[in-house]
Amino acid sequence: MTRSTARPAPTAPLPSPKERRRLREAKGLSERQVAAAVGVTPATVRAWETGRAGPRGRRRAAYTRLIGCAEPGIEPSRPAEPGGSGTMPTPTPGPDSRPAPDALSPDGPPPGRPSPEATAPDGTGPVPEPVEGLTAEEAYDALYGRTAPGLTRQIYLLTGHRKLSLEAVEHSFRVAWQRWPEVARDRDPAGWVRAASYEYAMSPWHRLRRGHRNADPLPEDPARRALLDALLGLPPSYRRTLLLHDGVGLGLPETAAETEASTLAAAGRLLNARAAVAERLPAQAEPADPGTGPAPLREPLAALALAEDVPAPPAAPAVRAGGERVAVLWTRAALCFGVLLIGATTFTLHTAPTHYEQPLAPAERVGGVPPLGGPEKLTAQDVELQKALRDELAHGPERLVPRIP
């Protein structure tokens, strides 16, 4: 009996995530089309093209062949057509294959990634932006410009407050600039800022503020008014899950991770939120295709966010300057508190007693004998006797002093 020593051929490495996206866009394919052809969700394709995950097995072979970088010696298994040719046609862009509006989800490239709209001067293709040459300010400004407008509209749909949405976005980006080394190394900086904005906007302490107790007036359009009213009527956890999954377009595992819940709990919240909205808005209850189709409320939420007049966020340099001012103020406050604490400790050390003095116990009567509690106040008789004794000159008891005639 002989044992085979043959080993599987090494798998050729895939292109970089940036190159994967460039190849897909060069063929005119959307994430939804690639997901439908490979058999995954659009969120999975997005994860492959951002470096958070990578395809494996037959999906890897189908994905690489689809974007035009098929690995040598690997033929992906494809479903046979009724004609028996066994080949899979290349998807062609159609009216439903265009990417969703960027009113809620920032579909633009992250800092340092080429944008599909940025073309070369001769119009031949996208111009790649340098990654290594970006400074911290440039990378921050690119992230801010790409995510701040859509994030402001997300917070408005989450809270119904325009001023609070702008305040939440500014606060999260100020914190992001203060912790920029941590945020820049994060695998999803936009997700980091989005989570911080959601947490700030959904804080229950805002209910104590007079201007944030009630939501802003609802839209005048009956359809948008009903949709926003139904959305704001959901519990905060349901509202956030519905907005992340159906509005932003995150997958169910990513939604569960961002809401700090299990996948099963996130799925339950999503189904309950959709059912509540469908009960109040029967027109929005469209059949869902969780495999490859769009989310039931993605288009209505995007249209609602685009139609509302949400204030534009300030410029990125102004937000960075505000974050630096806040950091300086907190640093000064910490230094002042430290100096005050040191002064109070020093004063206490100089004024505190250096040894322990045991307190005297109160006098008590023992066996009927009056307690000796120290010198008491003299009576009138005692004072007269004391005066007589001081006036007379005596060297001893009277009975021992001889009387001299």
DODODREN-167904 format. One record per residue (C-alpha): x, y, z; residue in one letter; residue number from 1. Coordinates in steps of 0.5 Angstrom, whole numbers. Layout:
BEGIN
- east / north / up / fipa / vofi
- X / Y / Z / A / NUM
...
This chain:
BEGIN
- east / north / up / fipa / vofi
- 0 / 0 / 0 / M / 1
- 3 / 6 / -2 / T / 2
- 1 / 13 / 1 / R / 3
- 1 / 19 / -4 / S / 4
- 5 / 25 / -3 / T / 5
- 2 / 29 / -8 / A / 6
- 0 / 36 / -5 / R / 7
- -5 / 41 / -7 / P / 8
- -2 / 46 / -12 / A / 9
- -1 / 53 / -8 / P / 10
- -7 / 58 / -9 / T / 11
- -5 / 64 / -13 / A / 12
- -5 / 70 / -9 / P / 13
- -11 / 75 / -10 / L / 14
- -10 / 82 / -12 / P / 15
- -10 / 88 / -7 / S / 16
- -17 / 90 / -5 / P / 17
- -16 / 96 / -9 / K / 18
- -15 / 93 / -15 / E / 19
- -21 / 88 / -14 / R / 20
- -25 / 94 / -14 / R / 21
- -22 / 97 / -20 / R / 22
- -23 / 91 / -24 / L / 23
- -30 / 90 / -22 / R / 24
- -31 / 97 / -24 / E / 25
- -28 / 97 / -30 / A / 26
- -32 / 91 / -33 / K / 27
- -38 / 96 / -31 / G / 28
- -41 / 91 / -25 / L / 29
- -44 / 93 / -19 / S / 30
- -43 / 90 / -12 / E / 31
- -50 / 87 / -13 / R / 32
- -49 / 84 / -19 / Q / 33
- -42 / 80 / -17 / V / 34
- -46 / 78 / -11 / A / 35
- -52 / 75 / -15 / A / 36
- -47 / 71 / -20 / A / 37
- -42 / 69 / -14 / V / 38
- -48 / 67 / -9 / G / 39
- -46 / 72 / -3 / V / 40
- -49 / 78 / -1 / T / 41
- -47 / 85 / -3 / P / 42
- -44 / 86 / 4 / A / 43
- -39 / 80 / 3 / T / 44
- -37 / 83 / -4 / V / 45
- -36 / 90 / 0 / R / 46
- -32 / 86 / 5 / A / 47
- -28 / 83 / 0 / W / 48
- -26 / 90 / -3 / E / 49
- -24 / 93 / 3 / T / 50
- -20 / 88 / 6 / G / 51
- -24 / 86 / 12 / R / 52
- -25 / 79 / 9 / A / 53
- -23 / 74 / 3 / G / 54
- -26 / 69 / -2 / P / 55
- -25 / 62 / -1 / R / 56
- -26 / 56 / -5 / G / 57
- -31 / 56 / -11 / R / 58
- -33 / 63 / -9 / R / 59
- -26 / 65 / -10 / R / 60
- -25 / 62 / -17 / A / 61
- -32 / 65 / -19 / A / 62
- -30 / 72 / -16 / Y / 63
- -23 / 72 / -19 / T / 64
- -26 / 70 / -26 / R / 65
- -32 / 75 / -26 / L / 66
- -27 / 81 / -25 / I / 67
- -22 / 78 / -30 / G / 68
- -16 / 76 / -26 / C / 69
- -18 / 68 / -26 / A / 70
- -13 / 64 / -23 / E / 71
- -9 / 59 / -27 / P / 72
- -11 / 52 / -27 / G / 73
- -17 / 53 / -23 / I / 74
- -24 / 53 / -27 / E / 75
- -30 / 55 / -22 / P / 76
- -36 / 51 / -22 / S / 77
- -42 / 54 / -26 / R / 78
- -49 / 52 / -26 / P / 79
- -51 / 49 / -33 / A / 80
- -56 / 53 / -37 / E / 81
- -62 / 50 / -40 / P / 82
- -58 / 50 / -47 / G / 83
- -53 / 46 / -44 / G / 84
- -47 / 50 / -46 / S / 85
- -45 / 50 / -39 / G / 86
- -42 / 57 / -39 / T / 87
- -45 / 63 / -35 / M / 88
- -46 / 70 / -39 / P / 89
- -43 / 76 / -36 / T / 90
- -48 / 80 / -33 / P / 91
- -49 / 87 / -36 / T / 92
- -51 / 93 / -33 / P / 93
- -58 / 95 / -33 / G / 94
- -63 / 100 / -30 / P / 95
- -63 / 96 / -23 / D / 96
- -56 / 95 / -23 / S / 97
- -54 / 102 / -21 / R / 98
- -51 / 103 / -14 / P / 99
- -56 / 106 / -9 / A / 100
- -56 / 113 / -7 / P / 101
- -51 / 115 / -3 / D / 102
- -56 / 119 / 2 / A / 103
- -55 / 114 / 7 / L / 104
- -49 / 110 / 6 / S / 105
- -42 / 113 / 4 / P / 106
- -41 / 108 / -2 / D / 107
- -35 / 113 / -4 / G / 108
- -28 / 110 / -3 / P / 109
- -25 / 111 / 3 / P / 110
- -19 / 116 / 4 / P / 111
- -13 / 114 / -1 / G / 112
- -18 / 110 / -5 / R / 113
- -19 / 112 / -13 / P / 114
- -26 / 115 / -14 / S / 115
- -30 / 112 / -20 / P / 116
- -32 / 119 / -21 / E / 117
- -25 / 122 / -21 / A / 118
- -22 / 121 / -28 / T / 119
- -15 / 122 / -32 / A / 120
- -15 / 128 / -36 / P / 121
- -15 / 124 / -42 / D / 122
- -22 / 121 / -40 / G / 123
- -18 / 114 / -40 / T / 124
- -20 / 111 / -33 / G / 125
- -20 / 113 / -26 / P / 126
- -14 / 117 / -23 / V / 127
- -11 / 113 / -17 / P / 128
- -10 / 117 / -11 / E / 129
- -3 / 116 / -7 / P / 130
- -4 / 113 / 0 / V / 131
- 3 / 113 / 3 / E / 132
- 3 / 121 / 1 / G / 133
- -3 / 123 / 5 / L / 134
- -2 / 126 / 12 / T / 135
- -6 / 126 / 18 / A / 136
- -10 / 132 / 16 / E / 137
- -11 / 130 / 9 / E / 138
- -13 / 123 / 11 / A / 139
- -18 / 126 / 16 / Y / 140
- -21 / 131 / 11 / D / 141
- -22 / 125 / 6 / A / 142
- -26 / 121 / 11 / L / 143
- -30 / 127 / 13 / Y / 144
- -32 / 129 / 6 / G / 145
- -34 / 122 / 4 / R / 146
- -38 / 120 / 10 / T / 147
- -40 / 127 / 14 / A / 148
- -46 / 129 / 9 / P / 149
- -49 / 122 / 9 / G / 150
- -48 / 121 / 16 / L / 151
- -52 / 127 / 18 / T / 152
- -58 / 124 / 14 / R / 153
- -57 / 118 / 18 / Q / 154
- -58 / 121 / 25 / I / 155
- -64 / 125 / 22 / Y / 156
- -67 / 119 / 21 / L / 157
- -65 / 116 / 27 / L / 158
- -67 / 122 / 32 / T / 159
- -72 / 127 / 28 / G / 160
- -67 / 133 / 30 / H / 161
- -63 / 136 / 25 / R / 162
- -59 / 140 / 30 / K / 163
- -58 / 134 / 34 / L / 164
- -56 / 130 / 28 / S / 165
- -51 / 136 / 26 / L / 166
- -48 / 136 / 33 / E / 167
- -47 / 128 / 33 / A / 168
- -43 / 128 / 27 / V / 169
- -39 / 134 / 29 / E / 170
- -38 / 131 / 36 / H / 171
- -36 / 124 / 33 / S / 172
- -31 / 127 / 28 / F / 173
- -28 / 131 / 34 / R / 174
- -27 / 125 / 38 / V / 175
- -24 / 122 / 32 / A / 176
- -19 / 127 / 31 / W / 177
- -17 / 127 / 38 / Q / 178
- -16 / 119 / 37 / R / 179
- -14 / 119 / 30 / W / 180
- -8 / 114 / 31 / P / 181
- -13 / 109 / 33 / E / 182
- -18 / 111 / 28 / V / 183
- -13 / 111 / 22 / A / 184
- -11 / 104 / 24 / R / 185
- -18 / 101 / 25 / D / 186
- -20 / 97 / 19 / R / 187
- -27 / 101 / 18 / D / 188
- -26 / 108 / 20 / P / 189
- -32 / 110 / 17 / A / 190
- -36 / 105 / 22 / G / 191
- -32 / 107 / 28 / W / 192
- -35 / 115 / 27 / V / 193
- -42 / 112 / 25 / R / 194
- -42 / 108 / 32 / A / 195
- -40 / 114 / 36 / A / 196
- -45 / 118 / 32 / S / 197
- -50 / 113 / 34 / Y / 198
- -48 / 113 / 41 / E / 199
- -48 / 120 / 42 / Y / 200
- -55 / 121 / 38 / A / 201
- -59 / 116 / 42 / M / 202
- -56 / 118 / 49 / S / 203
- -62 / 119 / 54 / P / 204
- -59 / 125 / 57 / W / 205
- -61 / 129 / 51 / H / 206
- -69 / 128 / 54 / R / 207
- -67 / 133 / 59 / L / 208
- -65 / 138 / 54 / R / 209
- -71 / 143 / 53 / R / 210
- -69 / 144 / 45 / G / 211
- -69 / 136 / 44 / H / 212
- -75 / 134 / 48 / R / 213
- -79 / 134 / 42 / N / 214
- -78 / 132 / 35 / A / 215
- -78 / 137 / 29 / D / 216
- -84 / 138 / 25 / P / 217
- -85 / 132 / 20 / L / 218
- -85 / 133 / 13 / P / 219
- -91 / 136 / 9 / E / 220
- -91 / 131 / 4 / D / 221
- -96 / 125 / 6 / P / 222
- -92 / 119 / 4 / A / 223
- -85 / 122 / 7 / R / 224
- -89 / 124 / 13 / R / 225
- -92 / 117 / 15 / A / 226
- -85 / 114 / 13 / L / 227
- -82 / 118 / 18 / L / 228
- -87 / 118 / 23 / D / 229
- -87 / 110 / 23 / A / 230
- -79 / 110 / 24 / L / 231
- -79 / 115 / 30 / L / 232
- -85 / 111 / 33 / G / 233
- -80 / 104 / 33 / L / 234
- -76 / 103 / 39 / P / 235
- -69 / 106 / 39 / P / 236
- -66 / 99 / 38 / S / 237
- -71 / 97 / 33 / Y / 238
- -70 / 104 / 29 / R / 239
- -62 / 103 / 29 / R / 240
- -62 / 96 / 27 / T / 241
- -67 / 98 / 21 / L / 242
- -63 / 104 / 19 / L / 243
- -56 / 100 / 19 / L / 244
- -59 / 94 / 15 / H / 245
- -64 / 97 / 10 / D / 246
- -62 / 104 / 10 / G / 247
- -54 / 104 / 10 / V / 248
- -54 / 97 / 7 / G / 249
- -50 / 93 / 12 / L / 250
- -50 / 85 / 13 / G / 251
- -54 / 82 / 19 / L / 252
- -47 / 80 / 22 / P / 253
- -44 / 87 / 21 / E / 254
- -51 / 90 / 24 / T / 255
- -51 / 85 / 30 / A / 256
- -44 / 87 / 31 / A / 257
- -45 / 95 / 31 / E / 258
- -51 / 94 / 35 / T / 259
- -47 / 90 / 40 / E / 260
- -53 / 84 / 40 / A / 261
- -53 / 77 / 37 / S / 262
- -54 / 76 / 30 / T / 263
- -61 / 72 / 32 / L / 264
- -63 / 78 / 36 / A / 265
- -61 / 83 / 31 / A / 266
- -65 / 79 / 26 / A / 267
- -71 / 79 / 31 / G / 268
- -71 / 86 / 31 / R / 269
- -70 / 87 / 24 / L / 270
- -76 / 83 / 23 / L / 271
- -80 / 86 / 28 / N / 272
- -79 / 93 / 25 / A / 273
- -80 / 91 / 18 / R / 274
- -87 / 89 / 21 / A / 275
- -89 / 95 / 25 / A / 276
- -87 / 99 / 19 / V / 277
- -91 / 95 / 14 / A / 278
- -97 / 95 / 19 / E / 279
- -97 / 103 / 19 / R / 280
- -95 / 103 / 11 / L / 281
- -98 / 97 / 7 / P / 282
- -95 / 100 / 1 / A / 283
- -88 / 99 / 4 / Q / 284
- -89 / 92 / 5 / A / 285
- -85 / 89 / -1 / E / 286
- -83 / 82 / -2 / P / 287
- -76 / 81 / 1 / A / 288
- -70 / 77 / -2 / D / 289
- -65 / 76 / 3 / P / 290
- -60 / 73 / -1 / G / 291
- -59 / 78 / -7 / T / 292
- -65 / 83 / -7 / G / 293
- -65 / 90 / -5 / P / 294
- -67 / 91 / 2 / A / 295
- -75 / 93 / 3 / P / 296
- -74 / 100 / 6 / L / 297
- -67 / 102 / 3 / R / 298
- -70 / 106 / -3 / E / 299
- -76 / 109 / 1 / P / 300
- -71 / 111 / 7 / L / 301
- -66 / 114 / 1 / A / 302
- -71 / 118 / -2 / A / 303
- -73 / 120 / 5 / L / 304
- -66 / 122 / 7 / A / 305
- -65 / 126 / 0 / L / 306
- -72 / 130 / 0 / A / 307
- -71 / 133 / 7 / E / 308
- -67 / 139 / 8 / D / 309
- -61 / 137 / 13 / V / 310
- -56 / 142 / 15 / P / 311
- -49 / 141 / 11 / A / 312
- -44 / 140 / 16 / P / 313
- -38 / 145 / 17 / P / 314
- -32 / 144 / 14 / A / 315
- -27 / 139 / 16 / A / 316
- -21 / 144 / 18 / P / 317
- -26 / 147 / 23 / A / 318
- -28 / 141 / 26 / V / 319
- -21 / 139 / 27 / R / 320
- -20 / 146 / 30 / A / 321
- -26 / 145 / 35 / G / 322
- -23 / 138 / 37 / G / 323
- -16 / 141 / 38 / E / 324
- -19 / 146 / 43 / R / 325
- -23 / 141 / 46 / V / 326
- -17 / 137 / 48 / A / 327
- -13 / 143 / 50 / V / 328
- -19 / 145 / 55 / L / 329
- -20 / 138 / 58 / W / 330
- -12 / 138 / 59 / T / 331
- -12 / 145 / 62 / R / 332
- -18 / 143 / 67 / A / 333
- -14 / 136 / 68 / A / 334
- -8 / 140 / 70 / L / 335
- -12 / 145 / 75 / C / 336
- -15 / 139 / 78 / F / 337
- -8 / 136 / 79 / G / 338
- -5 / 143 / 82 / V / 339
- -12 / 143 / 87 / L / 340
- -11 / 136 / 89 / L / 341
- -4 / 137 / 91 / I / 342
- -5 / 144 / 94 / G / 343
- -10 / 141 / 99 / A / 344
- -6 / 135 / 100 / T / 345
- 0 / 139 / 102 / T / 346
- -5 / 144 / 107 / F / 347
- -8 / 137 / 110 / T / 348
- -1 / 135 / 112 / L / 349
- 2 / 141 / 115 / H / 350
- -5 / 142 / 119 / T / 351
- -6 / 135 / 121 / A / 352
- -4 / 133 / 128 / P / 353
- 2 / 129 / 128 / T / 354
- 0 / 124 / 134 / H / 355
- -6 / 121 / 137 / Y / 356
- -9 / 124 / 143 / E / 357
- -14 / 119 / 146 / Q / 358
- -20 / 122 / 149 / P / 359
- -22 / 122 / 156 / L / 360
- -28 / 118 / 158 / A / 361
- -33 / 121 / 162 / P / 362
- -33 / 121 / 169 / A / 363
- -38 / 115 / 172 / E / 364
- -41 / 114 / 179 / R / 365
- -37 / 108 / 182 / V / 366
- -41 / 104 / 188 / G / 367
- -44 / 110 / 190 / G / 368
- -38 / 115 / 191 / V / 369
- -39 / 121 / 187 / P / 370
- -34 / 121 / 181 / P / 371
- -28 / 125 / 181 / L / 372
- -29 / 129 / 175 / G / 373
- -24 / 134 / 176 / G / 374
- -24 / 141 / 179 / P / 375
- -31 / 144 / 180 / E / 376
- -34 / 151 / 181 / K / 377
- -33 / 153 / 188 / L / 378
- -39 / 155 / 193 / T / 379
- -39 / 162 / 197 / A / 380
- -37 / 158 / 203 / Q / 381
- -31 / 155 / 200 / D / 382
- -29 / 162 / 197 / V / 383
- -30 / 165 / 204 / E / 384
- -25 / 159 / 207 / L / 385
- -20 / 160 / 202 / Q / 386
- -20 / 168 / 203 / K / 387
- -19 / 167 / 210 / A / 388
- -13 / 162 / 210 / L / 389
- -10 / 166 / 205 / R / 390
- -10 / 172 / 210 / D / 391
- -8 / 168 / 216 / E / 392
- 0 / 167 / 217 / L / 393
- 0 / 160 / 219 / A / 394
- 6 / 155 / 219 / H / 395
- 2 / 149 / 220 / G / 396
- -4 / 146 / 223 / P / 397
- -7 / 150 / 229 / E / 398
- -7 / 145 / 234 / R / 399
- 1 / 144 / 233 / L / 400
- 2 / 152 / 233 / V / 401
- 4 / 154 / 240 / P / 402
- 1 / 160 / 243 / R / 403
- 6 / 165 / 246 / I / 404
- 3 / 169 / 251 / P / 405
